[in-house]
Amino acid sequence: MLLYGGGAQALQALQAGAISAGLPFTVILLVCCISLWKGLREDHKALKALDESER
């Protein structure tokens, strides 16, 4: 329907808007993934140190 009503330019504008709206969300997700990875790595180090101290 969008192609019939506004043509290819309207579709391109909608696609550009969707991409520019999604970029900040992508950055937030990347920061969350990095934070989770760092936290899990620290927990693994702590558990490994605890296990070695019990031996």
C-alpha distance matrix in Angstrom:
0.0 3.8 5.4 5.3 6.2 8.6 9.3 11.0 13.1 10.8 9.9 13.7 14.6 12.9 14.7 17.8 17.8 17.5 20.4 22.5 22.2 23.2 26.2 28.5 27.9 28.8 32.0 32.9 32.5 34.7 37.3 37.4 37.8 40.6 42.3 42.2 43.6 46.4 47.3 47.4 49.6 52.0 52.3 53.0 55.7 57.2 57.4 58.9 61.5 62.3 62.7 65.0 67.2 67.8 69.3
3.8 0.0 3.8 5.4 5.1 5.8 6.8 8.2 9.7 7.0 6.5 10.3 10.9 9.5 11.6 14.5 14.5 14.7 17.5 19.3 19.3 20.6 23.4 25.8 25.5 26.5 29.4 30.6 30.5 32.5 35.1 35.4 36.0 38.6 40.3 40.5 41.9 44.5 45.5 45.9 47.9 50.2 50.7 51.6 54.1 55.7 56.1 57.5 60.0 61.0 61.5 63.7 65.8 66.6 68.1
5.4 3.8 0.0 3.8 5.6 5.7 4.4 5.8 8.4 7.2 6.5 9.8 11.5 11.0 12.3 15.1 16.0 16.4 18.5 20.6 21.2 22.3 24.7 27.5 27.5 27.9 30.9 32.4 32.2 33.8 36.6 37.2 37.4 39.9 41.9 42.1 43.3 45.9 47.2 47.5 49.3 51.7 52.4 53.0 55.5 57.3 57.6 58.9 61.4 62.6 63.0 65.0 67.2 68.1 69.5
5.3 5.4 3.8 0.0 3.8 6.0 5.7 8.6 10.9 9.7 9.9 13.2 14.5 14.1 15.9 18.5 19.1 19.7 22.1 23.9 24.3 25.7 28.2 30.8 30.7 31.4 34.4 35.7 35.6 37.4 40.1 40.5 40.9 43.4 45.3 45.5 46.7 49.4 50.6 50.9 52.7 55.2 55.8 56.5 59.0 60.7 61.0 62.3 64.9 65.9 66.3 68.4 70.6 71.5 72.9
6.2 5.1 5.6 3.8 0.0 3.8 6.0 9.3 10.3 8.3 9.8 13.0 13.2 12.9 15.5 17.7 17.7 18.8 21.5 22.8 23.0 24.8 27.4 29.6 29.8 30.9 33.6 34.8 35.0 37.0 39.4 39.9 40.6 43.1 44.8 45.1 46.6 49.1 50.1 50.7 52.7 54.9 55.5 56.5 58.9 60.4 60.9 62.4 64.8 65.8 66.4 68.6 70.6 71.5 73.1
8.6 5.8 5.7 6.0 3.8 0.0 3.7 6.8 6.8 5.1 7.5 10.1 10.1 10.6 13.3 14.9 15.2 16.8 19.1 20.2 20.9 22.9 25.1 27.4 27.9 28.9 31.4 32.9 33.3 35.0 37.4 38.2 39.0 41.2 43.0 43.6 45.0 47.3 48.6 49.3 51.0 53.2 54.1 55.1 57.3 58.9 59.6 61.0 63.3 64.5 65.2 67.2 69.2 70.3 71.8
9.3 6.8 4.4 5.7 6.0 3.7 0.0 3.8 5.5 5.6 6.8 9.0 10.3 11.3 12.9 14.7 15.9 17.2 19.0 20.6 21.7 23.3 25.2 27.9 28.5 29.0 31.6 33.4 33.5 34.9 37.6 38.5 38.9 41.1 43.2 43.7 44.8 47.2 48.7 49.2 50.8 53.2 54.1 54.8 57.1 58.9 59.5 60.7 63.1 64.4 65.0 66.8 69.0 70.1 71.5
11.0 8.2 5.8 8.6 9.3 6.8 3.8 0.0 3.8 5.5 5.1 6.2 8.6 9.9 10.5 12.2 14.2 15.4 16.5 18.3 19.9 21.1 22.8 25.8 26.4 26.5 29.0 31.1 31.2 32.3 35.1 36.2 36.4 38.4 40.7 41.3 42.1 44.5 46.2 46.7 48.1 50.6 51.6 52.2 54.3 56.3 57.0 58.0 60.4 61.9 62.4 64.1 66.4 67.6 68.8
13.1 9.7 8.4 10.9 10.3 6.8 5.5 3.8 0.0 3.8 5.4 5.0 6.1 8.6 9.8 10.4 12.2 14.2 15.3 16.4 18.2 19.9 21.3 24.1 25.1 25.5 27.7 29.8 30.3 31.4 33.8 35.2 35.7 37.5 39.6 40.6 41.5 43.7 45.4 46.2 47.5 49.8 51.0 51.8 53.8 55.7 56.6 57.6 59.9 61.4 62.1 63.8 65.9 67.2 68.6
10.8 7.0 7.2 9.7 8.3 5.1 5.6 5.5 3.8 0.0 3.8 5.4 5.1 6.2 8.6 9.9 10.5 12.4 14.3 15.4 16.4 18.4 20.3 22.7 23.5 24.3 26.7 28.4 28.9 30.4 32.7 33.8 34.5 36.6 38.5 39.3 40.5 42.7 44.1 44.9 46.6 48.7 49.8 50.7 52.8 54.5 55.4 56.6 58.9 60.2 61.0 62.8 64.8 66.0 67.6
9.9 6.5 6.5 9.9 9.8 7.5 6.8 5.1 5.4 3.8 0.0 3.8 5.4 5.1 6.2 8.6 9.8 10.6 12.4 14.3 15.3 16.6 18.6 21.4 21.8 22.2 24.9 26.7 26.8 28.2 30.8 31.7 32.2 34.4 36.4 36.9 38.0 40.5 41.9 42.5 44.1 46.4 47.4 48.1 50.3 52.1 52.8 54.0 56.4 57.7 58.3 60.1 62.3 63.4 64.8
13.7 10.3 9.8 13.2 13.0 10.1 9.0 6.2 5.0 5.4 3.8 0.0 3.8 5.4 5.0 6.1 8.5 9.8 10.6 12.2 14.1 15.3 16.7 19.7 20.6 20.6 23.0 25.2 25.5 26.5 29.1 30.4 30.8 32.6 34.8 35.7 36.5 38.8 40.5 41.2 42.5 44.9 46.1 46.8 48.8 50.8 51.6 52.6 54.9 56.4 57.1 58.7 60.9 62.2 63.6
14.6 10.9 11.5 14.5 13.2 10.1 10.3 8.6 6.1 5.1 5.4 3.8 0.0 3.8 5.4 5.1 6.1 8.6 9.9 10.5 12.1 14.2 15.6 18.1 19.3 20.0 22.0 24.0 24.7 26.0 28.2 29.6 30.4 32.2 34.1 35.2 36.3 38.3 39.9 40.9 42.4 44.4 45.7 46.7 48.6 50.4 51.4 52.6 54.7 56.1 57.0 58.7 60.7 62.1 63.6
12.9 9.5 11.0 14.1 12.9 10.6 11.3 9.9 8.6 6.2 5.1 5.4 3.8 0.0 3.8 5.5 5.1 6.2 8.7 10.0 10.5 12.3 14.5 16.9 17.4 18.3 20.8 22.3 22.8 24.5 26.8 27.7 28.5 30.7 32.4 33.2 34.5 36.7 38.0 38.9 40.6 42.7 43.7 44.7 46.8 48.5 49.3 50.7 52.9 54.1 54.9 56.8 58.8 60.0 61.6
14.7 11.6 12.3 15.9 15.5 13.3 12.9 10.5 9.8 8.6 6.2 5.0 5.4 3.8 0.0 3.8 5.4 5.1 6.2 8.7 9.9 10.6 12.5 15.5 15.9 16.1 18.7 20.6 20.7 22.0 24.7 25.7 26.1 28.2 30.3 31.0 32.0 34.3 35.9 36.5 38.1 40.4 41.4 42.2 44.3 46.2 46.9 48.1 50.4 51.7 52.5 54.3 56.3 57.6 59.0
17.8 14.5 15.1 18.5 17.7 14.9 14.7 12.2 10.4 9.9 8.6 6.1 5.1 5.5 3.8 0.0 3.8 5.5 5.2 6.2 8.5 9.9 10.8 13.7 15.0 15.2 17.2 19.5 20.1 21.1 23.4 25.0 25.6 27.3 29.3 30.5 31.4 33.4 35.1 36.1 37.4 39.6 40.9 41.9 43.7 45.5 46.6 47.7 49.8 51.3 52.2 53.8 55.8 57.3 58.8
17.8 14.5 16.0 19.1 17.7 15.2 15.9 14.2 12.2 10.5 9.8 8.5 6.1 5.1 5.4 3.8 0.0 3.8 5.4 5.2 6.0 8.5 10.2 12.3 13.4 14.5 16.5 18.1 19.1 20.6 22.6 23.8 25.0 26.8 28.4 29.6 31.0 32.9 34.2 35.4 37.0 38.9 40.1 41.3 43.2 44.8 45.9 47.3 49.3 50.6 51.7 53.4 55.2 56.6 58.3
17.5 14.7 16.4 19.7 18.8 16.8 17.2 15.4 14.2 12.4 10.6 9.8 8.6 6.2 5.1 5.5 3.8 0.0 3.8 5.6 5.1 6.1 8.8 11.1 11.3 12.2 14.8 16.2 16.6 18.4 20.6 21.5 22.4 24.6 26.2 27.0 28.4 30.6 31.8 32.8 34.5 36.5 37.5 38.6 40.7 42.3 43.2 44.6 46.7 47.9 48.9 50.8 52.7 53.9 55.6
20.4 17.5 18.5 22.1 21.5 19.1 19.0 16.5 15.3 14.3 12.4 10.6 9.9 8.7 6.2 5.2 5.4 3.8 0.0 3.8 5.4 5.1 6.3 9.5 10.2 10.1 12.5 14.7 15.0 16.1 18.6 19.9 20.5 22.3 24.3 25.3 26.4 28.5 30.1 31.0 32.4 34.6 35.8 36.8 38.7 40.5 41.5 42.6 44.7 46.2 47.1 48.8 50.8 52.2 53.7
22.5 19.3 20.6 23.9 22.8 20.2 20.6 18.3 16.4 15.4 14.3 12.2 10.5 10.0 8.7 6.2 5.2 5.6 3.8 0.0 3.8 5.5 5.5 7.7 9.6 10.3 11.7 13.8 15.1 16.1 17.9 19.6 20.8 22.2 23.9 25.4 26.7 28.3 29.9 31.3 32.6 34.4 35.9 37.1 38.8 40.4 41.8 43.0 44.8 46.3 47.5 49.1 50.9 52.5 54.2
22.2 19.3 21.2 24.3 23.0 20.9 21.7 19.9 18.2 16.4 15.3 14.1 12.1 10.5 9.9 8.5 6.0 5.1 5.4 3.8 0.0 3.8 5.7 6.7 7.6 9.5 11.3 12.3 13.6 15.5 17.1 18.1 19.7 21.5 22.8 24.0 25.8 27.5 28.6 30.0 31.8 33.4 34.6 36.0 37.9 39.2 40.4 42.0 43.8 45.0 46.3 48.1 49.8 51.2 53.0
23.2 20.6 22.3 25.7 24.8 22.9 23.3 21.1 19.9 18.4 16.6 15.3 14.2 12.3 10.6 9.9 8.5 6.1 5.1 5.5 3.8 0.0 3.8 5.7 5.3 6.3 8.9 10.1 10.6 12.5 14.6 15.5 16.5 18.6 20.1 21.1 22.6 24.6 25.9 27.0 28.7 30.6 31.7 32.9 34.9 36.4 37.4 38.9 40.9 42.1 43.2 45.0 46.8 48.2 49.9
26.2 23.4 24.7 28.2 27.4 25.1 25.2 22.8 21.3 20.3 18.6 16.7 15.6 14.5 12.5 10.8 10.2 8.8 6.3 5.5 5.7 3.8 0.0 3.8 5.4 5.0 6.4 8.8 9.9 10.7 12.6 14.4 15.4 16.8 18.6 20.1 21.2 22.9 24.6 25.9 27.2 29.0 30.5 31.7 33.3 35.0 36.4 37.6 39.4 40.9 42.1 43.7 45.4 47.1 48.7
28.5 25.8 27.5 30.8 29.6 27.4 27.9 25.8 24.1 22.7 21.4 19.7 18.1 16.9 15.5 13.7 12.3 11.1 9.5 7.7 6.7 5.7 3.8 0.0 3.8 5.3 5.1 6.3 8.7 9.9 10.8 12.5 14.4 15.6 16.7 18.5 20.2 21.4 22.7 24.5 26.0 27.4 28.9 30.5 32.0 33.3 34.9 36.3 37.9 39.3 40.8 42.4 43.9 45.5 47.4
27.9 25.5 27.5 30.7 29.8 27.9 28.5 26.4 25.1 23.5 21.8 20.6 19.3 17.4 15.9 15.0 13.4 11.3 10.2 9.6 7.6 5.3 5.4 3.8 0.0 3.8 5.4 5.1 6.2 8.7 10.0 10.6 12.3 14.4 15.3 16.5 18.4 20.1 21.1 22.5 24.4 25.9 27.0 28.5 30.4 31.7 32.9 34.5 36.3 37.5 38.8 40.7 42.2 43.6 45.5
28.8 26.5 27.9 31.4 30.9 28.9 29.0 26.5 25.5 24.3 22.2 20.6 20.0 18.3 16.1 15.2 14.5 12.2 10.1 10.3 9.5 6.3 5.0 5.3 3.8 0.0 3.8 5.4 5.1 6.2 8.7 9.8 10.5 12.4 14.2 15.3 16.5 18.5 20.0 21.1 22.5 24.5 25.8 26.9 28.7 30.4 31.5 32.8 34.8 36.2 37.3 39.0 40.8 42.3 43.9
32.0 29.4 30.9 34.4 33.6 31.4 31.6 29.0 27.7 26.7 24.9 23.0 22.0 20.8 18.7 17.2 16.5 14.8 12.5 11.7 11.3 8.9 6.4 5.1 5.4 3.8 0.0 3.8 5.4 5.1 6.3 8.7 9.9 10.7 12.3 14.3 15.4 16.7 18.4 20.1 21.2 22.8 24.5 25.8 27.2 28.9 30.4 31.7 33.3 34.8 36.2 37.7 39.3 41.1 42.8
32.9 30.6 32.4 35.7 34.8 32.9 33.4 31.1 29.8 28.4 26.7 25.2 24.0 22.3 20.6 19.5 18.1 16.2 14.7 13.8 12.3 10.1 8.8 6.3 5.1 5.4 3.8 0.0 3.8 5.4 5.2 6.2 8.7 10.0 10.6 12.3 14.3 15.5 16.5 18.4 20.0 21.3 22.6 24.4 25.9 27.1 28.6 30.3 31.8 33.0 34.6 36.3 37.7 39.3 41.3
32.5 30.5 32.2 35.6 35.0 33.3 33.5 31.2 30.3 28.9 26.8 25.5 24.7 22.8 20.7 20.1 19.1 16.6 15.0 15.1 13.6 10.6 9.9 8.7 6.2 5.1 5.4 3.8 0.0 3.8 5.4 5.0 6.2 8.6 9.8 10.5 12.2 14.3 15.3 16.4 18.2 20.0 21.0 22.4 24.4 25.8 26.8 28.4 30.3 31.5 32.7 34.5 36.2 37.6 39.4
34.7 32.5 33.8 37.4 37.0 35.0 34.9 32.3 31.4 30.4 28.2 26.5 26.0 24.5 22.0 21.1 20.6 18.4 16.1 16.1 15.5 12.5 10.7 9.9 8.7 6.2 5.1 5.4 3.8 0.0 3.8 5.4 5.1 6.2 8.6 9.9 10.6 12.4 14.2 15.4 16.5 18.5 20.0 21.1 22.7 24.5 25.8 26.9 28.7 30.3 31.5 33.0 34.8 36.5 38.1
37.3 35.1 36.6 40.1 39.4 37.4 37.6 35.1 33.8 32.7 30.8 29.1 28.2 26.8 24.7 23.4 22.6 20.6 18.6 17.9 17.1 14.6 12.6 10.8 10.0 8.7 6.3 5.2 5.4 3.8 0.0 3.8 5.5 5.2 6.1 8.6 9.9 10.6 12.3 14.3 15.4 16.6 18.4 20.0 21.2 22.7 24.4 25.8 27.2 28.7 30.3 31.7 33.2 35.0 36.8
37.4 35.4 37.2 40.5 39.9 38.2 38.5 36.2 35.2 33.8 31.7 30.4 29.6 27.7 25.7 25.0 23.8 21.5 19.9 19.6 18.1 15.5 14.4 12.5 10.6 9.8 8.7 6.2 5.0 5.4 3.8 0.0 3.8 5.5 5.1 6.1 8.6 9.9 10.5 12.2 14.1 15.4 16.5 18.2 20.0 21.1 22.4 24.2 25.8 26.9 28.4 30.2 31.7 33.1 35.1
37.8 36.0 37.4 40.9 40.6 39.0 38.9 36.4 35.7 34.5 32.2 30.8 30.4 28.5 26.1 25.6 25.0 22.4 20.5 20.8 19.7 16.5 15.4 14.4 12.3 10.5 9.9 8.7 6.2 5.1 5.5 3.8 0.0 3.8 5.4 5.1 6.1 8.6 9.9 10.6 12.2 14.3 15.4 16.4 18.4 20.0 21.0 22.3 24.4 25.7 26.8 28.5 30.3 31.7 33.4
40.6 38.6 39.9 43.4 43.1 41.2 41.1 38.4 37.5 36.6 34.4 32.6 32.2 30.7 28.2 27.3 26.8 24.6 22.3 22.2 21.5 18.6 16.8 15.6 14.4 12.4 10.7 10.0 8.6 6.2 5.2 5.5 3.8 0.0 3.8 5.5 5.1 6.2 8.6 10.0 10.5 12.4 14.3 15.3 16.6 18.5 20.1 21.0 22.7 24.4 25.7 27.0 28.8 30.6 32.2
42.3 40.3 41.9 45.3 44.8 43.0 43.2 40.7 39.6 38.5 36.4 34.8 34.1 32.4 30.3 29.3 28.4 26.2 24.3 23.9 22.8 20.1 18.6 16.7 15.3 14.2 12.3 10.6 9.8 8.6 6.1 5.1 5.4 3.8 0.0 3.8 5.4 5.2 6.2 8.6 9.9 10.7 12.4 14.3 15.5 16.6 18.4 20.0 21.3 22.7 24.4 25.9 27.2 29.0 31.0
42.2 40.5 42.1 45.5 45.1 43.6 43.7 41.3 40.6 39.3 36.9 35.7 35.2 33.2 31.0 30.5 29.6 27.0 25.3 25.4 24.0 21.1 20.1 18.5 16.5 15.3 14.3 12.3 10.5 9.9 8.6 6.1 5.1 5.5 3.8 0.0 3.8 5.5 5.1 6.1 8.5 9.9 10.6 12.2 14.2 15.4 16.4 18.2 20.0 21.0 22.3 24.3 25.8 27.1 29.1
43.6 41.9 43.3 46.7 46.6 45.0 44.8 42.1 41.5 40.5 38.0 36.5 36.3 34.5 32.0 31.4 31.0 28.4 26.4 26.7 25.8 22.6 21.2 20.2 18.4 16.5 15.4 14.3 12.2 10.6 9.9 8.6 6.1 5.1 5.4 3.8 0.0 3.8 5.5 5.2 6.1 8.7 10.0 10.5 12.3 14.3 15.4 16.4 18.4 20.0 21.0 22.5 24.4 26.0 27.5
46.4 44.5 45.9 49.4 49.1 47.3 47.2 44.5 43.7 42.7 40.5 38.8 38.3 36.7 34.3 33.4 32.9 30.6 28.5 28.3 27.5 24.6 22.9 21.4 20.1 18.5 16.7 15.5 14.3 12.4 10.6 9.9 8.6 6.2 5.2 5.5 3.8 0.0 3.8 5.5 5.1 6.2 8.7 9.9 10.6 12.4 14.3 15.3 16.6 18.4 20.0 21.2 22.7 24.7 26.4
47.3 45.5 47.2 50.6 50.1 48.6 48.7 46.2 45.4 44.1 41.9 40.5 39.9 38.0 35.9 35.1 34.2 31.8 30.1 29.9 28.6 25.9 24.6 22.7 21.1 20.0 18.4 16.5 15.3 14.2 12.3 10.5 9.9 8.6 6.2 5.1 5.5 3.8 0.0 3.8 5.4 5.2 6.3 8.6 9.9 10.6 12.4 14.2 15.4 16.6 18.3 20.1 21.2 22.9 25.0
47.4 45.9 47.5 50.9 50.7 49.3 49.2 46.7 46.2 44.9 42.5 41.2 40.9 38.9 36.5 36.1 35.4 32.8 31.0 31.3 30.0 27.0 25.9 24.5 22.5 21.1 20.1 18.4 16.4 15.4 14.3 12.2 10.6 10.0 8.6 6.1 5.2 5.5 3.8 0.0 3.8 5.4 5.1 6.1 8.6 9.8 10.5 12.1 14.2 15.2 16.3 18.2 19.9 21.2 23.0
49.6 47.9 49.3 52.7 52.7 51.0 50.8 48.1 47.5 46.6 44.1 42.5 42.4 40.6 38.1 37.4 37.0 34.5 32.4 32.6 31.8 28.7 27.2 26.0 24.4 22.5 21.2 20.0 18.2 16.5 15.4 14.1 12.2 10.5 9.9 8.5 6.1 5.1 5.4 3.8 0.0 3.8 5.5 5.1 6.3 8.7 10.0 10.5 12.4 14.3 15.3 16.5 18.4 20.2 21.7
52.0 50.2 51.7 55.2 54.9 53.2 53.2 50.6 49.8 48.7 46.4 44.9 44.4 42.7 40.4 39.6 38.9 36.5 34.6 34.4 33.4 30.6 29.0 27.4 25.9 24.5 22.8 21.3 20.0 18.5 16.6 15.4 14.3 12.4 10.7 9.9 8.7 6.2 5.2 5.4 3.8 0.0 3.8 5.4 5.1 6.2 8.7 9.8 10.6 12.3 14.2 15.4 16.6 18.6 20.5
52.3 50.7 52.4 55.8 55.5 54.1 54.1 51.6 51.0 49.8 47.4 46.1 45.7 43.7 41.4 40.9 40.1 37.5 35.8 35.9 34.6 31.7 30.5 28.9 27.0 25.8 24.5 22.6 21.0 20.0 18.4 16.5 15.4 14.3 12.4 10.6 10.0 8.7 6.3 5.1 5.5 3.8 0.0 3.8 5.4 5.1 6.1 8.5 9.8 10.5 12.2 14.2 15.3 16.7 18.9
53.0 51.6 53.0 56.5 56.5 55.1 54.8 52.2 51.8 50.7 48.1 46.8 46.7 44.7 42.2 41.9 41.3 38.6 36.8 37.1 36.0 32.9 31.7 30.5 28.5 26.9 25.8 24.4 22.4 21.1 20.0 18.2 16.4 15.3 14.3 12.2 10.5 9.9 8.6 6.1 5.1 5.4 3.8 0.0 3.8 5.4 5.2 6.0 8.6 9.8 10.4 12.2 14.2 15.5 17.0
55.7 54.1 55.5 59.0 58.9 57.3 57.1 54.3 53.8 52.8 50.3 48.8 48.6 46.8 44.3 43.7 43.2 40.7 38.7 38.8 37.9 34.9 33.3 32.0 30.4 28.7 27.2 25.9 24.4 22.7 21.2 20.0 18.4 16.6 15.5 14.2 12.3 10.6 9.9 8.6 6.3 5.1 5.4 3.8 0.0 3.8 5.5 5.1 6.1 8.6 9.9 10.6 12.3 14.4 15.9
57.2 55.7 57.3 60.7 60.4 58.9 58.9 56.3 55.7 54.5 52.1 50.8 50.4 48.5 46.2 45.5 44.8 42.3 40.5 40.4 39.2 36.4 35.0 33.3 31.7 30.4 28.9 27.1 25.8 24.5 22.7 21.1 20.0 18.5 16.6 15.4 14.3 12.4 10.6 9.8 8.7 6.2 5.1 5.4 3.8 0.0 3.8 5.4 5.2 6.1 8.6 10.0 10.6 12.5 14.8
57.4 56.1 57.6 61.0 60.9 59.6 59.5 57.0 56.6 55.4 52.8 51.6 51.4 49.3 46.9 46.6 45.9 43.2 41.5 41.8 40.4 37.4 36.4 34.9 32.9 31.5 30.4 28.6 26.8 25.8 24.4 22.4 21.0 20.1 18.4 16.4 15.4 14.3 12.4 10.5 10.0 8.7 6.1 5.2 5.5 3.8 0.0 3.8 5.4 5.0 6.1 8.6 9.9 10.7 12.9
58.9 57.5 58.9 62.3 62.4 61.0 60.7 58.0 57.6 56.6 54.0 52.6 52.6 50.7 48.1 47.7 47.3 44.6 42.6 43.0 42.0 38.9 37.6 36.3 34.5 32.8 31.7 30.3 28.4 26.9 25.8 24.2 22.3 21.0 20.0 18.2 16.4 15.3 14.2 12.1 10.5 9.8 8.5 6.0 5.1 5.4 3.8 0.0 3.8 5.4 5.1 6.2 8.6 10.1 11.2
61.5 60.0 61.4 64.9 64.8 63.3 63.1 60.4 59.9 58.9 56.4 54.9 54.7 52.9 50.4 49.8 49.3 46.7 44.7 44.8 43.8 40.9 39.4 37.9 36.3 34.8 33.3 31.8 30.3 28.7 27.2 25.8 24.4 22.7 21.3 20.0 18.4 16.6 15.4 14.2 12.4 10.6 9.8 8.6 6.1 5.2 5.4 3.8 0.0 3.8 5.4 5.1 6.2 8.8 10.3
62.3 61.0 62.6 65.9 65.8 64.5 64.4 61.9 61.4 60.2 57.7 56.4 56.1 54.1 51.7 51.3 50.6 47.9 46.2 46.3 45.0 42.1 40.9 39.3 37.5 36.2 34.8 33.0 31.5 30.3 28.7 26.9 25.7 24.4 22.7 21.0 20.0 18.4 16.6 15.2 14.3 12.3 10.5 9.8 8.6 6.1 5.0 5.4 3.8 0.0 3.8 5.5 5.2 6.4 9.1
62.7 61.5 63.0 66.3 66.4 65.2 65.0 62.4 62.1 61.0 58.3 57.1 57.0 54.9 52.5 52.2 51.7 48.9 47.1 47.5 46.3 43.2 42.1 40.8 38.8 37.3 36.2 34.6 32.7 31.5 30.3 28.4 26.8 25.7 24.4 22.3 21.0 20.0 18.3 16.3 15.3 14.2 12.2 10.4 9.9 8.6 6.1 5.1 5.4 3.8 0.0 3.8 5.5 5.3 6.9
65.0 63.7 65.0 68.4 68.6 67.2 66.8 64.1 63.8 62.8 60.1 58.7 58.7 56.8 54.3 53.8 53.4 50.8 48.8 49.1 48.1 45.0 43.7 42.4 40.7 39.0 37.7 36.3 34.5 33.0 31.7 30.2 28.5 27.0 25.9 24.3 22.5 21.2 20.1 18.2 16.5 15.4 14.2 12.2 10.6 10.0 8.6 6.2 5.1 5.5 3.8 0.0 3.8 5.4 5.5
67.2 65.8 67.2 70.6 70.6 69.2 69.0 66.4 65.9 64.8 62.3 60.9 60.7 58.8 56.3 55.8 55.2 52.7 50.8 50.9 49.8 46.8 45.4 43.9 42.2 40.8 39.3 37.7 36.2 34.8 33.2 31.7 30.3 28.8 27.2 25.8 24.4 22.7 21.2 19.9 18.4 16.6 15.3 14.2 12.3 10.6 9.9 8.6 6.2 5.2 5.5 3.8 0.0 3.8 5.5
67.8 66.6 68.1 71.5 71.5 70.3 70.1 67.6 67.2 66.0 63.4 62.2 62.1 60.0 57.6 57.3 56.6 53.9 52.2 52.5 51.2 48.2 47.1 45.5 43.6 42.3 41.1 39.3 37.6 36.5 35.0 33.1 31.7 30.6 29.0 27.1 26.0 24.7 22.9 21.2 20.2 18.6 16.7 15.5 14.4 12.5 10.7 10.1 8.8 6.4 5.3 5.4 3.8 0.0 3.8
69.3 68.1 69.5 72.9 73.1 71.8 71.5 68.8 68.6 67.6 64.8 63.6 63.6 61.6 59.0 58.8 58.3 55.6 53.7 54.2 53.0 49.9 48.7 47.4 45.5 43.9 42.8 41.3 39.4 38.1 36.8 35.1 33.4 32.2 31.0 29.1 27.5 26.4 25.0 23.0 21.7 20.5 18.9 17.0 15.9 14.8 12.9 11.2 10.3 9.1 6.9 5.5 5.5 3.8 0.0
